[in-house]
């Protein structure tokens, strides 16, 4: 079983460029085992043979690598800190345009939340938002911009009325918010990062990676920020040694590039 999984990891890396060894092994192995058993395969070897020939199986695997569970304003109090404390300082320093990145954006709730907050800012600053994810299916759903009511549970009423319209049993994000976000496929561990961001948001993703992979990503994220830029992480992803990456704590779960 152990050698079977190791062979799967090597083969999958050669064909996809995605290094599963950088994800926490117990979590990833459990998730993939459940998936291949559900599909009727007997081993990782059989499973790899099929996904290498079946695009739908491959896309399903990518979708299950991380759990695409998201919602607008997830952990609302942290977004309040961004809106009331972090952004006023950032907008003073960023000049004419603020550049933000939602990394591992899943189905789009996070970058659209950033857009709504910036669009509602009293400074009326111009901004651009890049949103990236490894899962093409998640990106397609994000670009569609349709969400079940549950995903809007923490959206303030004014924001909900201004930026969403009812579309059957779904809520659709306004064109104003949609057009402010550019979605792209990206493998965080393998692909190069854009640079000079004022704000990078990567939340509830790093928990899936090994300590070595997290160390690499912290270095890459820090390098992608401009001096004074902010890195915003999830509520289980506190960085205990930010100085190692040229960062300092600005607030809980917010780190500023020195």
N, C-alpha and C positions, 0 to 999 in steps of 0.2 A: 504493500500500500504506500509506504514512504517513498520507495524508489519510483513507483508508478506516478506519484504526484510530482516528484522532482523532474522526471522526464517530461511530464506535461508542462511544467513551468518553463523548461528549456525550449521545448518545441514552440510553445505559445509566444515566447519572446522572439524567436527567430522569424516567425510568420507575422506577428502583429507589432513588434517593437515595444510591447508592454511587458515590463518586468514584474511578474507577480511575486517574486522573492522579496520585493520591497514593501509588500503589504504584510500585515500581521498574519503569520501562517495559519494559526488555529482558526481564526475567523474566516479567512479566505477558503481554506480547505473544507471547512464545514459548509459554507455557502455553496461551493461548487459541487461537493458530493451530493448535497440535497438536490441540486439542479440536475445532475446527470442521472441520478437514480429516478427522479421524477420523469425523465425522458426515456427511461428504459435501458440505459447503458449499464454495463457491468464493471467498467474500469475507466480510469482517466485516459488510458491509451485509446480505448474505443471512442470515448467522448471526443478526444482531440481529432481523431480521424474524421469524425462526422462534422465537427465545426469547421474544419479546414476546407470542407466541400459544400457546406450549407450556410449561406449568408444569414438566414433567419436565426439559426442556432447561435452563430457568432454574435449577432446583435443582442440576442437574449442574454448571453453570457456577459457582455459589456454592461447591459442594463442592471444585472444582478451583482456586479462587482462591488458597487456601493449601493446603499439603499437610498433610492431617490425619494426621500421623504422631506418635503419642504412646505413652507407656508409663508405668506407675507408677514413681515414684521416679527419673525420668529424670535422669541425672547424679547418682548417689546421694550423692556426697560433699557436694554443695551442700545436699541435704536434711538431711544430718547436721548441717551448720552451722546450718540453720534450727532443727532439733530441740534441739540441745545448747547453742547460744549465743544465737540470736535470740529464740526463744520464751520462755525463762525470764525474759528482760528484759521482753518484751512483756506477759507475763501478770501481772507485778507492777504494771504501769502501767495496764492496761486495765480494772481493776475487776472487776465481776461477770461481764461477758460480753465475749468477744473477737470482733470483726467482721472477717471476711476476704473477699476477692474474688479469684476466679480469672478473669482477663480473657482472652478468646479461648481458652476452655477445651477446644475441640475435642470429642473423644468422652468426656471426663469423667475420664480418668486423673489429671489434675492436681488438680482439686478433691477427688476421693476420696482422693488421697494426703495432701492437707492435712488432711482430716477424720480419717484414720487416725492421723496424727501427733498431732493435738490430742486425739483420744479416748484415746490412749495416754499422754498427758502426766501426770506424777505430781501436778501441781497440780489435776487434775480440773476444769479451768476450763470453764464453759459457753461455747459458741461458736455462731456462725451463719456460713454460707458462701454467698455469692452466686457463681454461675458463669454466665458469659455467652459467647455466640458468635454470629457472623453467620449461621452455617449451621444451618438448622433440622434437617436430616438428622443432623448431628453431635450436636445436642442430644437428638434422639430416641434415638439410640444410647446417649448418656450416661445418660439416664433409665432405659433398659432395663437397663443395668449388667452386660452380658455381655461377656466378654473372652477372646480366645485366650490360650493359655498363655504365648506369647512376650511378651505385654504385662506379665506378672508376673515377668519375669526378675530384676529388681532388688528385688522385695519381700522384706523379711526373713521368714524362715521362720515366726516367731511371728505376724507380721501376716497372712501368707498363711493360716495355720491358723485364726486368729481371725476374719478378716473376709471370707473367701471360701469358697464351697462349689462343688463340682464339679457342673456341669449339662450332661450329655452331653459334648461336646467343648469346652465353654466353662467359664469360671469366673465365678460370679455374686457381685457385691458384696453384703455383708450389708445387711439392712433398716436396721440401726442407722446404717450409714454413708450409705446412700442418703437417709434422711430428714433428714440434717443439711445437705444441699445443695439450694439452690433454683436451678433453671436458668431462664434467660431469654434471649431473642434480643436482641442488641445490635450496632449498628454503632459501633465505637469512634470512628471519625472524625467521625460526624455526630450521634450521640445524646448527650444529657447523661449525666453520671456521678452515681451516688449518692455520698454523702460520709461522712466520719468513719470511715474504715476504719483498723483497726489494722495490717492486713497486706494488701498487694496483690501478687499474683503474676501476672506477664505475661512468659512465657518463649518464646523461639524464634518470635516473631511479628513483632517490630519490624524484623527483618532484611528483611521484604518491602516496607517503606515507604521513601519518599524522605526525605531529611534534613529537609525542611520539615514533612512529616507527623510524623516522629519528634519534632521540636521541639514541635509542637502537643500530641502525646500525652503527652510528659513533663510539660508544663505541666498538662494535665488530670489526670494521675495524681497529681502532687504536690498539686494542689488537693483531690483526693478523700481524701487521707490526713489523719488527725488529727495534731497535733504529736507527734513521737516515733514515729509509725507507720513501717512498713518497706515499701519497694518492692523486690521480688525479681525480677530479670531473668535472661535466658538467658545461656549461656556464651559467646555471640558478640555480646552486646549491652551491653558495659560502657559506662557513661556517663562520659565524660571530663571533663565540666564540670558536676558535680551541683549546685554552688553556684548556677548560673544558675536552677535550678528550686526553690531553697530546700531542697535536699537535701545530705546529707553521707555519705561512704562509711562504712558500719558494718562491712562485711567485703566480700570480693570478690563482686560481683554483688548486694550488699545495700546499700540506700540508706535513710537515716533522714531523715524530715522534721524540719527544724530548728525 
